Amino acid sequence: MARIPGAEGLGDVVAQPTPYVDTSPSARGAGLGQSAFRIGAEMQQQRNAEERQAAAARDAADRAQALDALNYTQDHLTNDRVALVEGIRTGAVDKREAVKEWERRYSDRITGALDGVPAEHRATVRRGLDHRASVLGRDVSQAVLQRDQSDTAAGINSTLEHAQRLYRSDPIHAEGLVAGSLVELGPAAGWSPEEIGKKRQAWREGAQFATAYEAVSAGRDSPKALADAEEVVKRMDALDPKKRAELLDRASMFRLTQENRADAAARRAEADAERRQRVAEHSFNAFQAQADKGTALDPNYFDETLTAVAGTPYEAAVRSTFRQARETGGLASRSVAELDGAIQGLDTLIAQQGRNPQLDKRREQVVKVRDGILEDAKEDPFGAALARGRLTSIAQIDLSSPQAMSATMGERMRQTEAVSQWLGRPVSPLRDAELRQVTDTLAMADPKGQAEALAGLSSQLTPDTVGAVADQVSKQNKAFGIALKVGAGRTSAGRQVSELVLLGARALKDKTVQKDDTALAGWRAQLAELTRGALGSDEAETEVMDAAYYVMAAQQLDSARDPGFKRGFGSSAEDALAMVAGRPLSRAGTKTLLPRGMTADAFDDAMHGAAKAQIKDITPTGKVYLRGQPMDFATQVLPNLATYGLQRDGLGRFIPVARNSMFTLDPGGTLPLAIKVP
């Protein structure tokens, strides 16, 4: 009976050939008698051989089927092992159930595989699969072991991490925890004693480095904490020297940063202090300026200022200034004359009682209030009066046309008079912005239209106010200011002198005349010769000369000739002066300008009559003085009045002069004898 070789030789045995049969012709010739028998025997042998061959083929097929089942199942077992080992590694398969799972899987695989294996080969296939399952099962067991070791190592590492954090607060406890974990569990993690020792040392170095690093980092913004951190670094005996140096370098870098930051902060603090000081100084000065005006201070403004100066030396000053402002708040409503009287009274009191801080302080307060009024009034008299309660509002003027302006000037003129009395000097009824609008409008007209408009404005003003407006206008347009001061005077032909002033000013500006400013002999030199010393005031004399200078320029214009009039209105400096101020007169070595439109004879008659009429009011005793010597006015002065020199006092009055000395009303020579000539 044929034998199936073992699994180790399965596939190495093949079918044997049938015995050799001699079919050569010589053999056939041996005997025909045996041919039939032999043929039969040969046929039987052939059938036997075919049967053996068929059996061998079936056996080979069975063995191939068994081998295929063996190989197929072994491959699946290998795949199962790979999947199971990976599941154990990743945790997808519970390591405690892994071996049972393997046994279940390979049992199922073997059972399934043997169902298709011929019976005579099942034992061999079973032995082969059992052997392979045993080998692969060791891999599974090893995977479980490795997973146990990995879990143990993970637990130890977790303990080491916890101990590293604990080391910062309790290093002794932390080291004991690490030592116990490594000694007890290290072998279970598959670590050798050498590995356990290395891990313990590495942990100690890491724990000390982490503790030191954290301490240094915590000292980033604190010099004290940084110094403490450096001591911590030095105490760490397990630190690698290189890491120790790195930590100390890091601490040094932080210290340098702290020093730079401290320097920058100090500079910022110094700059902030200086800025706060500047802001406080500015706020205090502004507050003091408001307080010096003597007006009532808004409590909210006081609070804002106090906030701005808080913490600076100006804080106390602001509080003191506010108290003083409340105590002296009524000063601002007083007139300048009243304040001057108060200052004079305090000076008298100081002279009588002697100086003391209270009187000095009071005088300083009054002076500041007065000076504040005068300073503000330079820029805007109406605004200064409004701020101090002298006005409740500022009347509006319609500047759209001369007619509208004239119709709306009434209330402003009343306010102008009140403000003038408060300040003790004439003020212009026009504010700067209003004046600019007026001058801009005037600039678009011709000289004749300008003169008429200025004459219309002048007619609404008092004599004192005209001068104030003229001074104000002169800052924007000198010719307009001069023309306004010249007023509504006219030439003998009825032409406004102010028109001639404006005509000459425009001619000079447009260069349509050739001005003559040569030294000693030019227009201005001629005018100076006639005017200087005639009015007793350089400023007044200069104004008259400027007006006459413009008229002299107009004298050169053919275009200035009006129909029916001669060219010009005179041709000399004397003519020009006569039109703008009055004809020049030199008598007894003294120069003066006669009232405009008067001749010398007419003036002498007017002067004699005025002196005779006014003398009782001027000097009830009838006595006047010359160089301190008394003289009877009626008998000694009046008859000779036309022979004396004369000086104008700027108020339209004339003062007789003899032997270069003025006649006075007192022996000391302080009260000039001034006669008003109508």
Residue pairs with C-beta under 8 A, 6 or more apart in sequence:
2 55
2 56
2 59
4 10
4 59
4 62
4 63
4 120
4 121
4 124
5 12
5 13
6 124
7 70
7 124
7 125
7 127
7 128
10 63
10 66
10 67
10 121
10 124
11 63
11 64
11 67
14 56
14 60
15 52
15 53
15 56
15 57
15 60
16 52
16 56
18 45
18 46
18 48
18 49
18 52
18 53
19 45
21 42
21 45
28 35
62 118
62 120
62 121
63 121
65 116
65 117
65 118
65 121
66 117
66 118
66 121
66 122
66 124
66 125
69 113
69 114
69 116
69 117
69 125
70 113
70 125
70 128
70 129
72 113
73 109
73 110
73 112
73 113
73 125
73 129
74 128
74 129
74 132
76 109
77 105
77 106
77 109
77 129
77 132
77 133
77 136
78 136
80 102
80 105
80 106
80 109
80 136
81 102
81 136
81 139
81 140
84 93
84 98
84 101
84 102
84 105
84 140
84 143
85 139
85 140
85 143
86 92
87 93
87 98
88 95
88 98
88 140
88 143
88 144
88 146
88 147
89 143
89 146
89 147
91 147
93 101
95 144
95 147
95 148
95 151
98 140
98 143
98 144
99 137
99 140
99 141
99 144
102 136
102 137
102 140
103 137
106 129
106 133
106 136
106 137
109 129
110 126
110 129
110 130
110 133
113 125
113 129
114 122
114 125
114 126
117 125
146 190
148 188
149 188
149 189
149 190
150 189
152 185
152 188
152 189
152 190
153 189
153 190
153 191
155 185
156 181
156 182
156 185
156 186
156 189
159 177
159 178
159 181
160 178
160 181
160 199
160 203
162 177
163 174
163 175
163 177
163 178
163 181
163 203
163 207
164 174
164 203
164 206
164 207
164 210
166 173
166 174
166 177
167 174
167 175
167 207
167 208
167 210
167 211
168 210
168 211
168 214
171 207
171 211
174 207
175 204
178 200
178 203
178 204
179 200
182 191
182 196
182 199
182 200
183 196
186 195
186 196
186 199
187 196
191 199
201 238
204 238
205 238
205 239
205 240
205 243
208 236
208 237
208 238
208 239
209 236
209 239
209 240
209 243
209 247
211 232
211 236
212 229
212 232
212 233
212 236
212 239
212 244
212 247
213 247
213 250
215 225
215 228
215 229
215 232
215 233
216 226
216 229
216 230
216 233
216 247
216 250
216 251
216 254
218 225
218 229
219 225
219 226
219 227
219 228
219 229
219 251
219 254
220 226
220 254
220 257
220 258
221 258
223 255
223 258
226 251
226 254
226 255
226 258
229 251
230 248
230 251
233 239
233 244
233 247
233 248
233 251
236 244
239 247
276 311
276 312
277 312
279 308
280 308
280 309
280 312
280 313
280 314
280 315
281 314
283 305
283 308
283 309
283 314
283 318
284 305
284 309
284 314
284 317
284 318
284 321
286 305
287 297
287 301
287 302
287 305
287 318
287 321
287 322
288 317
288 321
289 372
290 297
290 301
291 297
291 321
291 322
291 324
291 325
292 368
292 369
292 371
292 372
293 332
293 369
293 372
293 373
293 376
293 387
293 388
294 325
294 328
294 329
294 330
294 331
294 332
294 333
294 368
294 369
294 372
294 373
294 388
295 329
295 332
295 387
295 388
295 389
296 325
296 329
297 322
297 325
297 326
297 329
302 318
302 322
305 318
306 315
306 318
306 319
309 315
309 317
309 318
324 365
328 365
328 366
328 369
331 339
331 342
331 365
331 366
331 369
332 369
332 372
332 373
332 387
332 388
332 389
333 388
333 389
333 390
334 342
334 369
335 421
335 422
335 423
335 424
336 370
336 373
336 374
336 422
336 423
336 424
337 424
339 366
339 369
339 370
339 373
340 370
340 424
342 366
343 363
343 366
343 367
343 370
346 359
346 362
346 363
346 366
347 363
349 359
350 359
350 360
350 363
353 359
373 384
373 388
373 423
374 423
376 383
376 384
376 387
377 384
377 385
377 423
377 427
379 432
380 431
380 432
381 419
381 423
381 427
381 428
382 391
382 394
382 415
382 419
382 427
382 431
383 394
383 431
385 391
385 415
385 418
385 419
385 422
386 392
386 393
386 394
390 418
390 419
390 422
391 415
391 418
391 419
394 412
394 415
394 431
395 408
395 411
395 412
395 414
395 415
396 408
396 412
397 405
397 408
397 409
397 412
397 429
397 430
397 434
398 404
398 405
398 407
398 408
399 405
399 434
399 437
399 438
399 441
402 453
402 456
402 457
405 438
405 457
406 456
406 460
409 429
409 460
412 429
413 429
413 460
413 461
413 465
415 429
416 427
416 428
416 429
416 465
417 462
419 427
420 426
420 427
420 464
420 465
420 468
425 468
426 462
426 464
426 465
426 467
426 468
427 465
427 468
428 435
428 465
428 468
428 469
428 471
428 472
429 461
429 465
429 469
430 438
430 469
430 472
432 472
435 472
435 473
435 476
436 476
438 457
439 473
439 476
439 477
439 480
441 453
442 450
442 453
442 454
442 477
442 480
443 477
445 453
447 499
447 502
447 503
447 506
448 496
448 499
450 480
450 483
450 499
450 502
451 483
451 496
451 498
451 499
451 501
451 502
452 496
454 480
454 483
454 484
454 498
455 487
455 488
455 496
455 498
457 469
457 484
458 466
458 484
458 487
458 488
459 488
461 469
466 484
466 485
466 487
467 485
469 484
470 481
470 482
470 484
470 485
471 481
472 481
473 480
473 481
473 484
474 480
474 481
474 482
475 481
478 505
478 546
479 501
479 502
479 505
479 506
479 550
480 502
482 501
482 505
482 543
482 546
482 547
482 550
483 498
483 499
483 501
483 502
483 547
484 498
485 543
485 547
486 497
486 498
486 501
486 547
486 580
487 497
487 498
488 496
488 498
489 496
489 497
489 498
489 579
489 580
489 596
489 597
490 496
490 497
491 497
491 500
491 569
491 579
492 569
493 562
493 564
493 565
493 569
495 562
495 565
495 569
497 551
497 579
497 580
500 550
500 551
500 554
500 560
500 569
500 579
501 547
501 550
501 551
501 554
501 580
502 550
503 550
503 554
503 557
503 560
504 513
504 549
504 550
504 551
504 552
504 553
504 554
504 555
504 557
505 550
505 553
507 513
507 553
507 554
507 556
507 557
508 515
508 550
508 553
512 557
513 553
513 556
513 557
514 556
515 523
515 553
516 522
516 523
517 523
517 524
518 525
519 525
523 549
523 552
523 553
523 573
524 545
524 549
526 572
526 573
527 545
527 548
527 549
527 552
527 573
527 576
527 577
528 545
529 573
530 573
530 574
530 577
530 584
530 591
531 541
531 544
531 545
531 548
531 577
531 584
531 591
531 593
532 541
532 591
533 541
533 590
533 591
534 541
534 584
534 591
534 592
534 593
534 647
534 648
535 541
535 544
535 592
535 593
535 647
535 648
535 650
536 647
536 648
536 649
536 650
537 650
540 650
544 577
544 580
544 581
544 593
547 580
547 581
548 573
548 576
548 577
548 579
548 580
548 581
549 576
551 569
551 575
551 576
551 579
551 580
552 573
552 576
554 560
554 568
554 569
555 568
555 569
555 570
555 571
555 575
555 576
556 568
557 568
558 567
560 567
560 568
560 569
561 567
561 568
569 575
569 579
570 576
570 578
570 579
574 583
574 584
577 583
577 584
577 593
578 584
578 596
579 596
580 596
581 593
581 596
582 593
582 594
582 595
582 596
582 597
582 598
583 593
583 594
583 598
583 599
583 600
584 591
584 592
584 593
584 594
585 591
585 592
585 593
585 594
585 600
585 603
585 646
586 592
587 643
587 644
587 645
587 646
588 643
588 644
588 645
588 657
588 658
589 645
589 660
590 645
590 646
590 647
590 657
590 660
592 645
592 646
592 647
592 648
592 654
593 648
594 600
594 603
595 603
595 606
595 652
595 677
598 606
603 677
604 641
604 642
606 677
606 678
607 641
607 642
607 646
607 654
607 675
607 677
608 638
608 641
608 642
610 675
610 676
610 677
610 678
611 633
611 638
611 641
611 675
612 638
614 675
614 676
615 622
615 633
615 634
615 638
616 622
618 665
618 673
618 674
618 675
619 633
619 665
619 673
622 632
622 633
622 634
623 630
623 631
623 632
623 633
624 630
624 631
624 633
624 637
624 663
624 664
624 665
624 673
625 631
625 663
625 664
625 665
625 666
625 667
625 669
626 658
626 659
626 661
626 663
626 664
627 659
627 661
627 669
628 667
628 668
628 669
630 667
631 637
631 663
637 656
637 663
641 656
644 656
644 657
644 658
644 663
645 656
645 657
645 658
646 654
646 655
646 656
646 657
647 654
647 655
647 657
647 662
648 654
648 655
649 655
649 672
649 674
651 674
652 676
652 677
653 674
653 675
653 676
653 677
654 674
654 675
654 677
655 662
655 663
655 672
655 673
655 674
655 675
656 662
656 663
656 673
656 675
657 663
661 669
662 669
662 672
662 673
663 672
663 673
664 670
664 671
664 672
664 673
665 671
665 672
665 673
